Amino acid sequence: MKTRIELCPRLQLQQPIYIGEILWLEGMGNYTMVYLEDGNKILSSKTLQLFNRILPDDTFLRVNKNRLITTKSIDYWEQFGSRTLNIKLLNGEMLKVSRRRIRFVKAHLRVAA
């Protein structure tokens, strides 16, 4: 069974949006841009912090202040020393994991692999 998520009430009257369709979320102040598998993106009036609380922890990973990604959107990750961890997404974008989150992100990625 697919779990629905409410991003934008008007849009969802036309087409429901499911958690499994989300690749990553980008925080933009009091708004969040949600990127979907089909290439569409939706601007939501909810904060990234709210999405971080309501989306499942086993699938979604907060890598820095502005990004919440799914493990399925990760191409690979690499670590340089003890203070730098980079994640490359399937779309080619490279994300830097914040220093405070490195230990948590690495532990999560090892479990998911």
Backbone as JSON Lines, residues from 0, in Angstrom:
{"i":0,"aa":"M","n":[0.83,-1.18,0.0],"ca":[0.0,0.0,0.0],"c":[0.88,1.25,0.0]}
{"i":1,"aa":"K","n":[0.55,2.2,-0.85],"ca":[1.3,3.45,-0.94],"c":[0.77,4.44,0.08]}
{"i":2,"aa":"T","n":[1.68,5.16,0.72],"ca":[1.3,6.16,1.71],"c":[1.28,7.53,1.06]}
{"i":3,"aa":"R","n":[0.16,8.22,1.18],"ca":[0.03,9.57,0.62],"c":[0.64,10.59,1.56]}
{"i":4,"aa":"I","n":[1.03,11.71,0.99],"ca":[1.52,12.83,1.77],"c":[0.87,14.1,1.22]}
{"i":5,"aa":"E","n":[0.53,15.01,2.11],"ca":[-0.1,16.25,1.67],"c":[0.96,17.33,1.49]}
{"i":6,"aa":"L","n":[1.19,17.7,0.24],"ca":[2.15,18.75,-0.07],"c":[1.44,20.05,-0.39]}
{"i":7,"aa":"C","n":[0.47,19.96,-1.26],"ca":[-0.25,21.13,-1.74],"c":[-1.7,20.71,-1.97]}
{"i":8,"aa":"P","n":[-2.64,21.13,-1.11],"ca":[-4.01,20.64,-1.21],"c":[-4.67,20.81,-2.57]}
{"i":9,"aa":"R","n":[-4.46,21.94,-3.25],"ca":[-5.09,22.13,-4.57],"c":[-4.58,21.14,-5.59]}
{"i":10,"aa":"L","n":[-3.27,20.92,-5.6],"ca":[-2.68,20.0,-6.56],"c":[-3.14,18.57,-6.29]}
{"i":11,"aa":"Q","n":[-3.3,18.22,-5.05],"ca":[-3.64,16.85,-4.72],"c":[-5.08,16.51,-5.05]}
{"i":12,"aa":"L","n":[-5.91,17.5,-5.31],"ca":[-7.24,17.21,-5.8],"c":[-7.15,16.6,-7.19]}
{"i":13,"aa":"Q","n":[-6.13,17.0,-7.97],"ca":[-5.94,16.48,-9.32],"c":[-5.18,15.16,-9.32]}
{"i":14,"aa":"Q","n":[-4.16,15.05,-8.49],"ca":[-3.31,13.87,-8.5],"c":[-2.7,13.67,-7.11]}
{"i":15,"aa":"P","n":[-2.92,12.51,-6.49],"ca":[-2.33,12.28,-5.17],"c":[-0.8,12.12,-5.27]}
{"i":16,"aa":"I","n":[-0.11,12.5,-4.22],"ca":[1.35,12.39,-4.18],"c":[1.7,11.41,-3.08]}
{"i":17,"aa":"Y","n":[2.55,10.44,-3.41],"ca":[2.93,9.39,-2.48],"c":[4.37,9.59,-2.0]}
{"i":18,"aa":"I","n":[4.62,9.16,-0.78],"ca":[5.95,9.29,-0.19],"c":[7.01,8.61,-1.05]}
{"i":19,"aa":"G","n":[6.69,7.47,-1.63],"ca":[7.64,6.73,-2.45],"c":[8.06,7.44,-3.73]}
{"i":20,"aa":"E","n":[7.34,8.47,-4.14],"ca":[7.66,9.21,-5.35],"c":[8.65,10.35,-5.1]}
{"i":21,"aa":"I","n":[8.94,10.66,-3.85],"ca":[9.82,11.78,-3.51],"c":[11.28,11.34,-3.56]}
{"i":22,"aa":"L","n":[12.12,12.13,-4.25],"ca":[13.56,11.85,-4.29],"c":[14.31,12.67,-3.25]}
{"i":23,"aa":"W","n":[14.05,13.97,-3.19],"ca":[14.66,14.8,-2.17],"c":[13.85,16.07,-1.98]}
{"i":24,"aa":"L","n":[14.14,16.74,-0.86],"ca":[13.46,17.98,-0.52],"c":[14.52,19.03,-0.22]}
{"i":25,"aa":"E","n":[14.23,20.25,-0.65],"ca":[15.17,21.35,-0.44],"c":[14.46,22.47,0.32]}
{"i":26,"aa":"G","n":[14.99,22.82,1.49],"ca":[14.4,23.87,2.3],"c":[14.7,25.24,1.73]}
{"i":27,"aa":"M","n":[13.69,26.09,1.73],"ca":[13.81,27.46,1.22],"c":[13.09,28.38,2.19]}
{"i":28,"aa":"G","n":[13.66,28.55,3.39],"ca":[13.01,29.37,4.41],"c":[11.76,28.68,4.92]}
{"i":29,"aa":"N","n":[10.61,29.35,4.78],"ca":[9.35,28.77,5.23],"c":[8.68,27.89,4.18]}
{"i":30,"aa":"Y","n":[9.36,27.63,3.1],"ca":[8.86,26.79,2.02],"c":[9.81,25.63,1.78]}
{"i":31,"aa":"T","n":[9.32,24.61,1.08],"ca":[10.15,23.47,0.72],"c":[9.85,23.09,-0.72]}
{"i":32,"aa":"M","n":[10.91,22.9,-1.51],"ca":[10.76,22.41,-2.88],"c":[10.91,20.89,-2.82]}
{"i":33,"aa":"V","n":[9.9,20.19,-3.33],"ca":[9.88,18.74,-3.31],"c":[10.13,18.24,-4.72]}
{"i":34,"aa":"Y","n":[11.18,17.43,-4.89],"ca":[11.54,16.88,-6.2],"c":[11.04,15.45,-6.29]}
{"i":35,"aa":"L","n":[10.31,15.14,-7.36],"ca":[9.68,13.83,-7.53],"c":[10.42,12.99,-8.57]}
{"i":36,"aa":"E","n":[10.16,11.68,-8.54],"ca":[10.79,10.74,-9.47],"c":[10.54,11.07,-10.93]}
{"i":37,"aa":"D","n":[9.35,11.56,-11.24],"ca":[8.98,11.82,-12.63],"c":[9.57,13.13,-13.17]}
{"i":38,"aa":"G","n":[10.4,13.8,-12.37],"ca":[11.04,15.03,-12.82],"c":[10.31,16.29,-12.41]}
{"i":39,"aa":"N","n":[9.1,16.15,-11.92],"ca":[8.34,17.32,-11.47],"c":[8.85,17.81,-10.12]}
{"i":40,"aa":"K","n":[8.61,19.07,-9.86],"ca":[8.91,19.6,-8.54],"c":[7.74,20.43,-8.07]}
{"i":41,"aa":"I","n":[7.52,20.41,-6.76],"ca":[6.37,21.06,-6.16],"c":[6.85,21.94,-5.02]}
{"i":42,"aa":"L","n":[6.39,23.17,-4.99],"ca":[6.7,24.07,-3.9],"c":[5.62,23.92,-2.84]}
{"i":43,"aa":"S","n":[6.04,23.58,-1.63],"ca":[5.12,23.39,-0.51],"c":[5.31,24.51,0.5]}
{"i":44,"aa":"S","n":[4.24,24.89,1.15],"ca":[4.32,25.95,2.16],"c":[4.7,25.39,3.53]}
{"i":45,"aa":"K","n":[5.11,24.14,3.58],"ca":[5.56,23.53,4.83],"c":[7.08,23.63,4.91]}
{"i":46,"aa":"T","n":[7.61,23.69,6.13],"ca":[9.05,23.8,6.31],"c":[9.72,22.45,6.2]}
{"i":47,"aa":"L","n":[11.02,22.47,5.93],"ca":[11.8,21.24,5.86],"c":[11.81,20.53,7.21]}
{"i":48,"aa":"Q","n":[11.82,21.29,8.28],"ca":[11.8,20.72,9.63],"c":[10.52,19.89,9.84]}
{"i":49,"aa":"L","n":[9.4,20.38,9.35],"ca":[8.15,19.64,9.46],"c":[8.23,18.34,8.66]}
{"i":50,"aa":"F","n":[8.73,18.41,7.43],"ca":[8.88,17.2,6.64],"c":[9.82,16.21,7.31]}
{"i":51,"aa":"N","n":[10.86,16.71,7.93],"ca":[11.82,15.85,8.63],"c":[11.13,15.07,9.74]}
{"i":52,"aa":"R","n":[10.15,15.68,10.38],"ca":[9.42,15.0,11.46],"c":[8.4,14.0,10.95]}
{"i":53,"aa":"I","n":[7.75,14.28,9.81],"ca":[6.64,13.43,9.37],"c":[7.05,12.32,8.4]}
{"i":54,"aa":"L","n":[8.19,12.47,7.72],"ca":[8.61,11.43,6.78],"c":[9.37,10.33,7.51]}
{"i":55,"aa":"P","n":[9.3,9.09,7.02],"ca":[9.93,7.96,7.73],"c":[11.45,8.07,7.81]}
{"i":56,"aa":"D","n":[11.99,7.83,9.01],"ca":[13.43,7.93,9.26],"c":[14.24,6.87,8.52]}
{"i":57,"aa":"D","n":[13.64,5.72,8.23],"ca":[14.39,4.67,7.56],"c":[14.59,4.94,6.07]}
{"i":58,"aa":"T","n":[13.85,5.88,5.51],"ca":[13.94,6.2,4.09],"c":[14.55,7.57,3.83]}
{"i":59,"aa":"F","n":[14.25,8.54,4.66],"ca":[14.69,9.92,4.46],"c":[15.81,10.28,5.41]}
{"i":60,"aa":"L","n":[16.75,11.05,4.91],"ca":[17.97,11.36,5.63],"c":[18.26,12.85,5.53]}
{"i":61,"aa":"R","n":[18.35,13.53,6.66],"ca":[18.68,14.96,6.68],"c":[20.19,15.08,6.63]}
{"i":62,"aa":"V","n":[20.74,15.62,5.52],"ca":[22.19,15.68,5.35],"c":[22.78,17.04,5.72]}
{"i":63,"aa":"N","n":[21.98,18.08,5.64],"ca":[22.44,19.4,6.05],"c":[21.22,20.28,6.32]}
{"i":64,"aa":"K","n":[21.45,21.53,6.56],"ca":[20.38,22.45,6.93],"c":[19.29,22.56,5.87]}
{"i":65,"aa":"N","n":[19.66,22.41,4.61],"ca":[18.72,22.65,3.51],"c":[18.23,21.43,2.77]}
{"i":66,"aa":"R","n":[18.75,20.24,3.09],"ca":[18.4,19.07,2.28],"c":[17.96,17.88,3.11]}
{"i":67,"aa":"L","n":[16.93,17.23,2.6],"ca":[16.42,15.98,3.12],"c":[16.32,15.07,1.9]}
{"i":68,"aa":"I","n":[17.06,13.96,1.91],"ca":[17.11,13.11,0.72],"c":[16.64,11.7,1.05]}
{"i":69,"aa":"T","n":[16.28,10.96,0.0],"ca":[15.97,9.55,0.18],"c":[17.21,8.75,-0.15]}
{"i":70,"aa":"T","n":[17.32,7.59,0.44],"ca":[18.49,6.75,0.17],"c":[18.5,6.27,-1.28]}
{"i":71,"aa":"K","n":[17.34,6.16,-1.91],"ca":[17.31,5.7,-3.3],"c":[17.81,6.76,-4.29]}
{"i":72,"aa":"S","n":[17.95,8.01,-3.84],"ca":[18.44,9.07,-4.72],"c":[19.97,9.2,-4.68]}
{"i":73,"aa":"I","n":[20.64,8.37,-3.87],"ca":[22.09,8.45,-3.7],"c":[22.79,7.57,-4.73]}
{"i":74,"aa":"D","n":[23.73,8.15,-5.45],"ca":[24.56,7.4,-6.38],"c":[25.73,6.79,-5.61]}
{"i":75,"aa":"Y","n":[26.5,7.62,-4.92],"ca":[27.58,7.14,-4.06],"c":[27.94,8.22,-3.06]}
{"i":76,"aa":"W","n":[28.75,7.86,-2.08],"ca":[29.25,8.82,-1.1],"c":[30.72,8.59,-0.88]}
{"i":77,"aa":"E","n":[31.42,9.64,-0.49],"ca":[32.86,9.55,-0.25],"c":[33.25,10.44,0.91]}
{"i":78,"aa":"Q","n":[34.23,9.98,1.68],"ca":[34.67,10.73,2.84],"c":[36.12,11.16,2.65]}
{"i":79,"aa":"F","n":[36.4,12.39,3.02],"ca":[37.74,12.94,2.98],"c":[38.11,13.36,4.4]}
{"i":80,"aa":"G","n":[38.95,12.6,5.05],"ca":[39.29,12.89,6.43],"c":[38.11,12.62,7.34]}
{"i":81,"aa":"S","n":[38.17,13.17,8.53],"ca":[37.09,12.91,9.48],"c":[36.02,14.01,9.47]}
{"i":82,"aa":"R","n":[36.26,15.09,8.75],"ca":[35.33,16.22,8.8],"c":[34.6,16.51,7.5]}
{"i":83,"aa":"T","n":[34.81,15.74,6.46],"ca":[34.16,16.01,5.18],"c":[33.55,14.73,4.61]}
{"i":84,"aa":"L","n":[32.26,14.79,4.34],"ca":[31.54,13.68,3.72],"c":[30.69,14.28,2.61]}
{"i":85,"aa":"N","n":[30.86,13.76,1.4],"ca":[30.09,14.22,0.24],"c":[29.2,13.1,-0.26]}
{"i":86,"aa":"I","n":[28.03,13.46,-0.71],"ca":[27.09,12.51,-1.28],"c":[26.77,12.97,-2.69]}
{"i":87,"aa":"K","n":[26.9,12.07,-3.66],"ca":[26.52,12.39,-5.03],"c":[25.15,11.77,-5.3]}
{"i":88,"aa":"L","n":[24.22,12.62,-5.75],"ca":[22.88,12.16,-6.07],"c":[22.83,11.61,-7.49]}
{"i":89,"aa":"L","n":[21.79,10.88,-7.79],"ca":[21.65,10.29,-9.12],"c":[21.54,11.34,-10.23]}
{"i":90,"aa":"N","n":[21.12,12.55,-9.88],"ca":[21.01,13.61,-10.89],"c":[22.35,14.3,-11.12]}
{"i":91,"aa":"G","n":[23.42,13.84,-10.43],"ca":[24.75,14.4,-10.62],"c":[25.13,15.47,-9.61]}
{"i":92,"aa":"E","n":[24.19,15.9,-8.81],"ca":[24.47,16.95,-7.83],"c":[25.27,16.4,-6.65]}
{"i":93,"aa":"M","n":[26.24,17.16,-6.21],"ca":[27.09,16.77,-5.08],"c":[26.67,17.56,-3.85]}
{"i":94,"aa":"L","n":[26.39,16.88,-2.76],"ca":[25.98,17.52,-1.51],"c":[27.05,17.32,-0.45]}
{"i":95,"aa":"K","n":[27.29,18.34,0.32],"ca":[28.2,18.24,1.44],"c":[27.38,18.01,2.71]}
{"i":96,"aa":"V","n":[27.73,16.98,3.44],"ca":[27.04,16.67,4.69],"c":[27.6,17.59,5.77]}
{"i":97,"aa":"S","n":[26.73,18.18,6.57],"ca":[27.2,19.06,7.64],"c":[28.0,18.25,8.66]}
{"i":98,"aa":"R","n":[28.97,18.9,9.28],"ca":[29.87,18.22,10.22],"c":[29.11,17.54,11.35]}
{"i":99,"aa":"R","n":[28.09,18.17,11.85],"ca":[27.32,17.59,12.96],"c":[26.56,16.34,12.57]}
{"i":100,"aa":"R","n":[26.29,16.18,11.31],"ca":[25.49,15.04,10.85],"c":[26.31,13.9,10.25]}
{"i":101,"aa":"I","n":[27.61,14.07,10.12],"ca":[28.45,13.07,9.44],"c":[28.32,11.69,10.08]}
{"i":102,"aa":"R","n":[28.46,11.6,11.38],"ca":[28.41,10.3,12.06],"c":[27.06,9.62,11.84]}
{"i":103,"aa":"F","n":[25.98,10.37,12.0],"ca":[24.64,9.82,11.82],"c":[24.41,9.36,10.37]}
{"i":104,"aa":"V","n":[24.81,10.2,9.41],"ca":[24.61,9.88,7.99],"c":[25.41,8.64,7.59]}
{"i":105,"aa":"K","n":[26.67,8.56,8.03],"ca":[27.48,7.38,7.7],"c":[26.88,6.12,8.28]}
{"i":106,"aa":"A","n":[26.41,6.17,9.51],"ca":[25.79,5.0,10.12],"c":[24.54,4.59,9.35]}
{"i":107,"aa":"H","n":[23.75,5.56,8.93],"ca":[22.53,5.28,8.18],"c":[22.85,4.68,6.81]}
{"i":108,"aa":"L","n":[23.87,5.21,6.14],"ca":[24.23,4.72,4.81],"c":[24.81,3.3,4.87]}
{"i":109,"aa":"R","n":[25.54,2.99,5.91],"ca":[26.09,1.63,6.07],"c":[24.98,0.62,6.31]}
{"i":110,"aa":"V","n":[23.96,1.01,7.05],"ca":[22.82,0.11,7.3],"c":[22.03,-0.09,6.02]}
{"i":111,"aa":"A","n":[21.84,0.97,5.24],"ca":[21.06,0.9,4.01],"c":[21.77,0.12,2.91]}
{"i":112,"aa":"A","n":[23.1,0.06,2.94],"ca":[23.86,-0.61,1.87],"c":[23.78,-2.12,1.97]}
